[in-house]
Amino acid sequence: MPLALTIVAIAAVAVLLYYETRRPMERRYPKMVASSAFIGVAIAAGALDSAFGTIMLAGLALSWFGDLFLALDGRGPFVAGLVAFLLGHLAYVAAFSYRGLADDLLIPTLAVTVVALVIAAWLLPTVPGELRVPVIAYIAVISAMVALAVSTNALSPDWRLPTGAVAFFVSDIFVARDRFASPGFINRILGLPLYYGGQLLLAWAAGG
C-alpha cells in the first residue's frame, strides 16, 4: 500500500508539472492529490503505531495545509502557508528530538547556519518589509529541522531522514526564488520534485 501511494504521488507531481505550464488555474488539484498521498504513505507505513511516527504525521498534515494555502493566490494565503509549514517543521523538530539526537550538534548546526545565512543575505533584500520577520523565522526553523535530522541520523542511522530534510530545504530555496527573486517555471520543475521526494522519504521514515 505505501508503494502504491508513492506511485500515485509521483504521477500526481508529473501531472502538476504539466498543469503548471498548460493549465495553471487547475494546478491545485494534482498538488493536493500528491500531498494527500504522502500522508497516506505515512499512515500505510505504520506512522500511527509509534509516538515518533505520530509526531511526524502531524508535520506532514501541517504541510498538507501549507500546500493548500500556497495553491491559492494572494499574500494572505501565502502567509498562512508559511505559518503552516513553519509549524510542520516544528513538528519534525519535536519528532527528531523524541527519536534521539547525537551528543555533538555543533558540526551540523554550524554547517546549516552558514548555508542559512548565505540564503538570507541573498533573499531578504527582495522580500517585502512586512514579510521579512516571518521569512527569517521560517529560515531559522527549517534550518533547525535539517540540523536535527542530521543529528538523529548520526545517533541511529536512517538515511531517509536527513535526505528528506535536505530535499525539503533545497525545494524551499526554489519556492523563495520564484516568489521573491526570479519567477519562472525552472523553479517549479526543480523545486516540486525535490519537495515531494523529500516529504515521501519523511513519510516512509515515519512508519519505521
C-alpha positions as CSV (number, residue, x, y, z in Angstrom):
1,M,0.0,0.0,0.0
2,P,2.7,2.6,0.8
3,L,4.4,1.8,-2.5
4,A,1.1,2.2,-4.4
5,L,0.5,5.6,-2.8
6,T,4.1,6.6,-3.6
7,I,3.4,5.9,-7.2
8,V,0.2,7.9,-7.0
9,A,2.2,10.8,-5.6
10,I,4.8,10.6,-8.3
11,A,2.1,10.5,-11.0
12,A,0.3,13.5,-9.4
13,V,3.6,15.5,-9.4
14,A,4.1,14.7,-13.1
15,V,0.5,16.0,-13.8
16,L,1.2,19.0,-11.6
17,L,4.2,20.0,-13.6
18,Y,2.2,19.7,-16.8
19,Y,-0.6,21.8,-15.3
20,E,2.0,24.4,-14.3
21,T,2.7,25.1,-17.9
22,R,-0.7,24.4,-19.6
23,R,-3.5,24.7,-17.0
24,P,-2.1,26.8,-14.1
25,M,-5.5,27.6,-12.7
26,E,-6.2,23.9,-12.1
27,R,-2.8,23.0,-10.6
28,R,-4.1,22.9,-7.1
29,Y,-5.9,19.6,-7.8
30,P,-2.9,17.4,-8.7
31,K,-1.0,19.3,-6.0
32,M,-3.4,18.2,-3.3
33,V,-3.6,14.7,-4.6
34,A,0.2,14.4,-4.3
35,S,0.1,16.0,-0.8
36,S,-2.7,13.7,0.3
37,A,-0.7,10.7,-1.0
38,F,2.3,11.4,1.3
39,I,0.1,11.5,4.3
40,G,-1.4,8.2,3.1
41,V,2.1,6.7,2.7
42,A,2.9,7.6,6.3
43,I,-0.3,6.0,7.7
44,A,0.1,2.9,5.5
45,A,3.7,2.5,6.5
46,G,2.7,2.5,10.2
47,A,3.2,6.0,11.4
48,L,0.3,5.7,13.9
49,D,2.0,2.8,15.6
50,S,4.6,4.9,17.4
51,A,4.9,8.3,19.1
52,F,7.7,9.3,16.7
53,G,5.6,8.4,13.7
54,T,2.5,10.2,15.0
55,I,4.5,13.4,15.5
56,M,5.9,13.1,12.0
57,L,2.4,12.6,10.7
58,A,1.4,15.8,12.4
59,G,4.2,17.5,10.5
60,L,3.0,16.0,7.2
61,A,-0.5,17.1,7.9
62,L,0.6,20.7,8.6
63,S,2.5,20.6,5.3
64,W,-0.7,19.5,3.6
65,F,-2.4,22.6,4.9
66,G,0.6,24.6,3.8
67,D,0.3,23.2,0.3
68,L,-3.4,24.0,0.3
69,F,-2.8,27.7,1.2
70,L,0.1,28.1,-1.3
71,A,-2.2,26.7,-4.0
72,L,-4.3,29.9,-3.6
73,D,-3.5,33.3,-4.8
74,G,-2.7,36.4,-2.7
75,R,-0.5,37.4,0.1
76,G,-2.8,36.2,2.9
77,P,-2.8,32.6,1.7
78,F,1.0,32.8,1.3
79,V,1.5,33.9,4.9
80,A,-0.9,31.2,6.1
81,G,1.0,28.7,4.1
82,L,4.3,30.0,5.6
83,V,2.9,29.6,9.1
84,A,1.6,26.1,8.4
85,F,4.9,24.9,7.1
86,L,6.8,26.6,10.0
87,L,4.6,24.6,12.4
88,G,5.2,21.5,10.3
89,H,8.9,21.9,10.7
90,L,8.5,22.4,14.4
91,A,6.7,19.1,14.5
92,Y,9.6,17.5,12.7
93,V,12.0,19.1,15.2
94,A,9.9,17.6,18.0
95,A,9.9,14.2,16.3
96,F,13.7,14.1,15.7
97,S,14.2,15.2,19.3
98,Y,12.0,12.5,20.6
99,R,13.8,9.9,18.4
100,G,17.1,11.0,19.9
101,L,20.0,13.2,19.0
102,A,23.7,12.7,18.8
103,D,25.7,14.4,21.6
104,D,27.6,16.7,19.2
105,L,25.2,19.1,17.5
106,L,27.9,21.6,16.8
107,I,29.0,20.5,13.3
108,P,25.6,20.1,11.7
109,T,24.4,23.3,13.4
110,L,27.3,25.3,12.1
111,A,27.0,23.9,8.6
112,V,23.3,24.6,8.3
113,T,23.7,28.0,9.9
114,V,26.3,29.1,7.3
115,V,24.1,28.0,4.5
116,A,21.0,29.7,6.1
117,L,23.0,33.0,6.5
118,V,24.1,32.9,2.8
119,I,20.5,32.3,1.7
120,A,19.2,35.1,4.0
121,A,21.7,37.5,2.7
122,W,20.7,36.7,-0.9
123,L,16.9,36.6,-0.3
124,L,16.0,39.2,2.3
125,P,16.7,42.3,0.1
126,T,14.0,41.1,-2.3
127,V,11.4,40.3,0.4
128,P,8.8,43.0,1.2
129,G,9.3,44.6,4.6
130,E,6.2,43.2,6.2
131,L,7.2,39.7,5.3
132,R,10.8,39.8,6.4
133,V,10.2,38.7,10.0
134,P,8.1,35.7,9.1
135,V,10.6,34.7,6.4
136,I,13.5,35.0,8.9
137,A,11.6,32.9,11.4
138,Y,10.9,30.3,8.7
139,I,14.6,30.1,7.6
140,A,15.6,29.6,11.3
141,V,13.1,26.8,11.9
142,I,13.7,24.9,8.7
143,S,17.5,25.2,9.3
144,A,17.0,23.7,12.8
145,M,14.9,20.9,11.3
146,V,17.7,20.0,8.9
147,A,20.4,20.1,11.7
148,L,18.3,17.8,13.9
149,A,17.6,15.4,11.1
150,V,21.3,15.0,10.6
151,S,21.9,14.6,14.3
152,T,19.2,12.0,14.8
153,N,20.6,10.1,11.8
154,A,24.1,10.2,13.4
155,L,22.7,8.6,16.6
156,S,20.6,6.0,14.8
157,P,21.1,5.8,11.0
158,D,18.1,6.2,8.7
159,W,19.2,7.9,5.5
160,R,15.7,8.9,4.7
161,L,15.5,11.5,7.4
162,P,18.5,13.7,6.5
163,T,17.9,13.2,2.8
164,G,14.3,14.1,3.1
165,A,15.0,17.1,5.3
166,V,17.7,18.4,2.9
167,A,15.5,17.9,-0.1
168,F,12.7,19.9,1.6
169,F,15.2,22.6,2.5
170,V,16.5,22.9,-1.1
171,S,13.0,22.9,-2.5
172,D,12.1,25.9,-0.4
173,I,15.0,27.8,-1.9
174,F,13.3,27.5,-5.3
175,V,9.9,28.5,-3.7
176,A,11.6,31.6,-2.4
177,R,13.3,32.3,-5.6
178,D,10.1,32.0,-7.5
179,R,8.2,34.2,-5.1
180,F,10.6,36.9,-4.4
181,A,13.7,36.9,-6.7
182,S,13.3,35.3,-10.1
183,P,9.9,33.8,-11.0
184,G,9.9,31.1,-13.6
185,F,9.0,27.5,-14.4
186,I,12.5,26.4,-13.7
187,N,11.8,26.9,-10.0
188,R,8.9,24.5,-10.1
189,I,10.4,21.9,-12.3
190,L,13.3,21.6,-9.8
191,G,11.5,22.5,-6.6
192,L,8.4,20.4,-6.8
193,P,10.1,17.0,-7.3
194,L,12.5,17.9,-4.5
195,Y,9.7,18.8,-2.2
196,Y,7.5,15.8,-2.8
197,G,10.5,13.5,-2.9
198,G,11.6,14.8,0.5
199,Q,8.2,14.5,2.0
200,L,7.8,11.0,0.7
201,L,11.1,10.0,2.3
202,L,10.0,11.5,5.6
203,A,6.6,9.8,5.3
204,W,8.3,6.4,4.7
205,A,10.6,7.0,7.7
206,A,7.7,7.9,9.9
207,G,6.5,4.3,9.6
208,G,9.8,3.0,10.9
